[in-house]
């Protein structure tokens, strides 16, 4: 106990040591059992691990900063999208034009596809707008525009109307 804590042979302990220049260093202490002058002894070795510890802490700080920056950038993108959507909605009283511009905004900013369907009470759904981020998909968009989502469909607009909840469709297939 000459160090002020139990010293166990074969185990490693971390200590803070103050150097003569008053700088604090973190050291790793290892203790091994040995003999000295025919009697039992313990040999303690110290290794300065301050720089490794500081590098690991810096790496953690940088990772936290990257996460915070990504969250801030995502927030800025959302704010920009909302501001752009507000601008689009305030530019015209023509609802058809506004919905088409909203779909174009969505595919220019964050979506690959944007399909807007309008529900007329609970009797009919009309496909209003289909937009795609890639102009090469125009023929598929035109085909999707002609499809009328039925009220019986198990997913998509009909499901959203029945359950009164938005539905995210991650990939389009024939069932969508």
C-alpha positions as CSV (number, residue, x, y, z in Angstrom):
1,X,0.0,0.0,0.0
2,X,3.0,2.3,-0.3
3,X,1.3,4.0,-3.3
4,X,-1.9,4.8,-1.4
5,X,-3.9,2.0,-3.1
6,X,-3.6,-1.7,-3.3
7,X,-0.9,-2.9,-5.7
8,X,-1.7,-6.3,-7.2
9,X,0.9,-8.1,-9.2
10,X,-0.1,-8.9,-12.8
11,X,-2.7,-6.1,-13.0
12,X,-2.4,-2.7,-14.6
13,X,-3.4,0.5,-13.0
14,X,-3.7,4.1,-14.3
15,X,-2.4,6.9,-12.3
16,X,-2.0,10.7,-12.5
17,X,1.5,11.8,-11.7
18,X,2.7,15.4,-11.4
19,X,6.1,16.0,-13.0
20,X,8.7,18.4,-11.5
21,X,7.6,21.0,-14.0
22,X,4.0,20.7,-12.5
23,X,2.5,19.1,-15.6
24,X,0.1,16.3,-15.0
25,X,0.8,13.0,-16.8
26,X,-1.3,9.8,-17.0
27,X,0.8,6.7,-16.5
28,X,0.1,3.0,-16.7
29,X,1.6,1.1,-13.8
30,X,2.3,-2.7,-14.0
31,X,3.5,-4.7,-11.1
32,X,5.4,-8.0,-11.3
33,X,6.4,-10.2,-8.4
34,X,10.1,-10.9,-8.1
35,X,12.9,-11.6,-5.7
36,X,15.5,-9.3,-4.3
37,X,18.3,-10.3,-2.0
38,X,16.6,-13.7,-1.4
39,X,13.3,-12.2,-0.4
40,X,10.0,-11.4,-2.2
41,X,9.8,-8.1,-4.0
42,X,7.6,-6.3,-6.4
43,X,8.8,-4.6,-9.5
44,X,6.7,-1.6,-10.7
45,X,7.1,-0.2,-14.2
46,X,5.5,3.1,-15.3
47,X,4.7,4.0,-18.9
48,X,3.4,7.5,-19.9
49,X,0.1,7.1,-21.8
50,X,-0.9,10.7,-21.7
51,X,-0.5,11.3,-25.5
52,X,-2.5,8.2,-26.4
53,X,-5.3,9.1,-24.0
54,X,-5.4,12.7,-25.3
55,X,-5.5,11.4,-28.9
56,X,-8.4,9.0,-28.0
57,X,-10.3,11.9,-26.2
58,X,-9.7,14.1,-29.3
59,X,-11.0,11.4,-31.5
60,X,-14.2,11.2,-29.4
61,X,-14.6,15.0,-29.5
62,X,-14.1,15.0,-33.3
63,X,-16.7,12.2,-33.7
64,X,-19.2,14.2,-31.5
65,X,-18.5,17.3,-33.5
66,X,-19.2,15.4,-36.8
67,X,-22.5,14.1,-35.4
68,X,-23.4,17.6,-34.2
69,X,-22.4,19.1,-37.6
70,X,-24.4,16.5,-39.5
71,X,-27.5,17.2,-37.3
72,X,-27.1,21.0,-37.8
73,X,-26.7,20.5,-41.6
74,X,-29.8,18.3,-41.6
75,X,-31.7,20.9,-39.7
76,X,-30.6,23.6,-42.1
77,X,-31.7,21.5,-45.1
78,X,-35.1,21.0,-43.4
79,X,-35.4,24.7,-42.7
80,X,-34.4,25.5,-46.3
81,X,-37.0,23.0,-47.6
82,X,-39.7,24.4,-45.4
83,X,-38.9,28.0,-46.5
84,X,-38.8,26.9,-50.1
85,X,-42.2,25.1,-49.7
86,X,-43.7,28.2,-48.0
87,X,-42.4,30.3,-50.9
88,X,-43.9,28.0,-53.5
89,X,-47.2,27.9,-51.7
90,X,-47.4,31.7,-51.4
91,X,-46.5,32.4,-55.0
92,X,-49.7,31.3,-56.6
93,X,-53.4,30.7,-55.7
94,X,-53.5,28.0,-58.4
95,X,-53.4,24.8,-56.3
96,X,-52.6,22.6,-59.3
97,X,-49.5,24.7,-60.1
98,X,-48.5,24.9,-56.4
99,X,-48.7,21.1,-56.0
100,X,-46.7,20.5,-59.2
101,X,-44.0,22.9,-57.9
102,X,-44.0,21.3,-54.5
103,X,-43.3,17.9,-56.1
104,X,-40.5,19.4,-58.2
105,X,-39.1,21.0,-55.1
106,X,-39.2,17.6,-53.3
107,X,-37.3,15.8,-56.0
108,X,-34.8,18.6,-56.4
109,X,-34.0,18.7,-52.7
110,X,-34.4,15.3,-51.0
111,X,-36.6,12.7,-52.8
112,X,-36.1,10.5,-55.8
113,X,-39.8,10.3,-56.5
114,X,-42.7,12.5,-55.4
115,X,-46.3,11.4,-56.1
116,X,-49.2,13.5,-55.0
117,X,-52.6,12.0,-54.8
118,X,-55.7,13.9,-53.9
119,X,-58.5,12.3,-51.9
120,X,-62.1,13.4,-52.6
121,X,-63.9,12.5,-49.3
122,X,-63.7,8.7,-49.0
123,X,-65.0,7.9,-52.5
124,X,-62.2,8.7,-54.9
125,X,-58.5,9.2,-55.2
126,X,-57.1,11.1,-58.1
127,X,-53.4,11.0,-59.0
128,X,-52.4,14.7,-59.3
129,X,-48.7,14.9,-59.8
130,X,-45.7,12.6,-60.4
131,X,-42.2,13.9,-60.4
132,X,-38.8,12.2,-60.5
133,X,-35.3,13.5,-59.8
134,X,-33.9,12.0,-63.0
135,X,-35.4,13.3,-66.3
136,X,-34.6,9.9,-67.9
137,X,-37.4,8.4,-65.7
138,X,-40.0,10.7,-67.5
139,X,-41.7,7.7,-69.3
140,X,-42.2,5.8,-66.0
141,X,-43.5,9.0,-64.4
142,X,-45.9,9.5,-67.2
143,X,-47.2,5.9,-66.8
144,X,-47.5,6.4,-63.1
145,X,-49.5,9.6,-63.7
146,X,-52.1,7.5,-65.6
147,X,-52.6,5.0,-62.8
148,X,-55.5,5.7,-60.5
149,X,-54.9,4.4,-57.0
150,X,-58.0,2.5,-56.0
151,X,-59.5,2.8,-52.6
152,X,-59.1,-1.0,-52.0
153,X,-55.3,-1.0,-52.3
154,X,-53.6,-2.6,-49.2
155,X,-50.9,0.2,-49.2
156,X,-50.3,3.6,-50.6
157,X,-52.8,6.4,-50.6
158,X,-55.8,4.2,-49.9
159,X,-54.1,2.8,-46.8
160,X,-53.2,6.3,-45.7
161,X,-56.8,7.4,-46.0
162,X,-58.2,4.4,-44.2
163,X,-55.7,4.7,-41.3
164,X,-55.4,8.5,-41.3
165,X,-51.6,8.1,-41.3
166,X,-48.9,8.9,-43.8
167,X,-47.1,6.0,-45.3
168,X,-43.5,5.8,-46.4
169,X,-42.9,3.6,-49.4
170,X,-39.2,3.0,-49.7
171,X,-39.2,1.4,-53.1
172,X,-41.7,1.4,-55.9
173,X,-43.0,-1.9,-57.3
174,X,-46.1,-3.0,-59.1
175,X,-48.1,-3.2,-55.8
176,X,-47.4,0.5,-54.9
